[in-house]
Structure formats: structure tokens, C-alpha cells
Amino acid sequence: MVAQLMPSAAACVEIALTDERNVTGVSYCPAKRKWRAYLHKGKKQVWHEYFDEKGDAITARLAAEREYGNNGMAVQVGYPTFERTVKAPKYLDLPRTLEHLAANASAVLSIKSKMIMQKDSRAIRQQLGCEIGRMIAVVDLLVMAGDVDGGDIEEGMKAKVALLKEGY
């Protein structure tokens, strides 16, 4: 379910802060802290590489298209939509799901405090990534169940990115 949020919400913030275009076949890989360029022919992945800069990944993706004969790169402006074709699980209970969301948000705050108070370590960063992933999964369930509108999430993301741009 979370994979349907590609690129992930965190990657969208990173992309929006560096470049206005979301390019098909180029995504940010938080685990490696690199940009990944990839190409599929049908259902088979025929090429991929990692790059430090997004521009390098886009250039390599274009070159791979020429090499493998794809017809043009799709450029998607804005944020990914949160539309779902899968129905929410029958076990989904709104109060319980909101409790999970609150617990994950609390865990993210706790890990943030650890990062500030202690020396930053890879283990703490990994914990932070896992908790954010869990939180995104709960949000995904809320959207699928129809309890939260995906359009509202998009508007909130756009507003937050605008605030971040002003603050930096």
C-alpha cells in the first residue's frame, strides 16, 4: 500500500525543495540518500543506477531511453495523487487507526528528541525512517477507507513545502 505513494511523501518534499518537476523513472531513495534512475520495458526493469544529484539521474534516464528505444519521458508536474483502486481492509476501525497514528507521531517526536540530545547516529536515523514509514502506512489506510481526503493531504503538502521554502 505504501508503495502506491511513489515517490513517497518525504521524497516529494525533497523534490519540491530542489526541483519543481517529478520525472517518471527518477526517484529519491532515502535509504541510500541518492537519486535512482530506472527504466522498464513492459513489466521488466531493464536498467537502473544511483546518482548523488537529481539532474544527473534525469540525464542518465534520458540516455537510457535513447539506448533502449523508449518513446519520450513522462513528466509529471506537482504531487502524486492519493487515489486508490484497492478497498480498505474490513478490519479497519477509525478510532483504533487514529490511535495508531497518534502513537507513531509520538514515536517520531521521541526519536527527534534523541537525535537532538544525543549524537546523531545511523541507528537513530533508521528508527526515524521506520516510524515515519509506519505513520505513512496509517495515513494510507485512512485515505483508502475514505476517512481522509487525498486532496486535503496534497494541499497540506503544498502549503508545508511553501513554508519550508520561505524559511530556508
N, C-alpha and C positions, 0 to 999 in steps of 0.2 A: 504494500500500500504506500509506504513512504517513497518507494522508487518512482511512483507516479508524480512526485513533486519535482522531477528533474527539470532544471537544476534545482537543488534544494534551496530552501528559503535563505539559508546562510550564504550560499553561493550567489543568490540574487542580490543580496546586499553588497557583496564583494564586487560583483559585476557592475552594479549600478554606480558604485563609487569610482570605478576605474574606466568604464566604457558604457555607453548607452545601448549598445547592441548585444542581444543574446543571439549567438550564432549556433545553428544546428551543427552538431558534430564537434563542438568545443564546449567543455565544461570544466569547472573548478573541482579539484579533488582535495578536500580538506585533509584527508589522512596523509597525503604526500606533500601537501602545500604547493601543488603545481597545477598547471593547466593541462588538461588532457584533450588531445585532438584524436578523433577516430572516424572511421568510415565503414559503412555497411553496404554490401551488395546483396539485395534481397534480405534474407534473415541472417546472413553470415557476416560477422565482422572480419574485414579483410586487412585492416591497418589501424594501428594506434601508437601514439608516442606522448611523452610528457614534456612540458616546457615550463620554464620559470615565468615567462611573460605571455599574456594573452595574445598579443599581436603576433608573436612567433607561432603560437598554436594555430591561429587563423591562417597565417601564410602557409604553414605546412599542410593544413587541411585543404586549402585550395590546390596546392601542388599535388596532393594525393588524389584529388578529384580528377585532375588532368591525367594523371598516370593511370588511374583505374577506370576512367571514362564516365564518371557521373555527370549528369547534366545540371550544373549550377548548384549553388549552396543556398539553402533556405535561410533567410534572415528573419528573425522574429523580434519585433520591437516590443518592449515592455516586459511584463512579468508573465510567468506561466499561469495558465488558468487553473482553477481548482475544481473543474468539472470531473465527475466520476461516472464511470459506466458500471461500477460494481456497487451492489447494495451493501448497506451497513450490516454487520453481523446481528443476528437476532438476539444475542446475549447483551447487546449494548443497552446500558441503563444510564440515563443522563446524570443523575446525582453521583453515581459511582464514577463515571467518566470524569466529571468535574473534580472529584476528589483526587483522582489520578493526576489531572492537570495541575492542581494546586501542589500536590506532593512533588511532582517533577520540577515545578517552578521554584519551590523551596529548596530542593536539592541543588539547582543551578545557582541560587543565591549563596548557599553554603560553600559550594566549590569556588565561587568567585571570591569569597572571603579568604579561603585557603590560599588562593593564588596571590592575593594582595599581601597577606600577613606572612606567608612563608615564601621561600624562594620558589620561583616558578619551575615546575618540573614537567617532564613528559608524561608521567603518570597522572598528574593532576589535570593536564590538558586532555588526556584520554578520557578521564572521568567526566570532564565538562562536555566533551563531544558526545559521549554516550547518553548523558542526561538530556542534552538538547535534542538528540535523536529521539529519545523516548517522548519528550514533550511534543515534538513534531508529529509523532505517530498518534498521540492522543488528539491533537488538533485535526489530523486527517480523519480520524474516526468521527469527530464531531461534525465535520463537513459532510462526510458520507451519510450520516444519519439525518442531515438536514437541520441540525440544531444551530449551526453557524453557517452564514452565507459566505461562500468563497470570494464574492465581490467585495465584501467588507474587509476580508483579510488582505486582498490586493490593495485596497485604498489605504489601509493601515500601513502596509509595507511601503507604499509610495510616499506617504507622509513621513514615515520614520527615516527613509533614505534622504528625503529633502532636508529634514532636521540635521541629520548627520553631515550632510554636505555643507550646511551653514556653519556647523560647529567646528569643522576642521580647517 
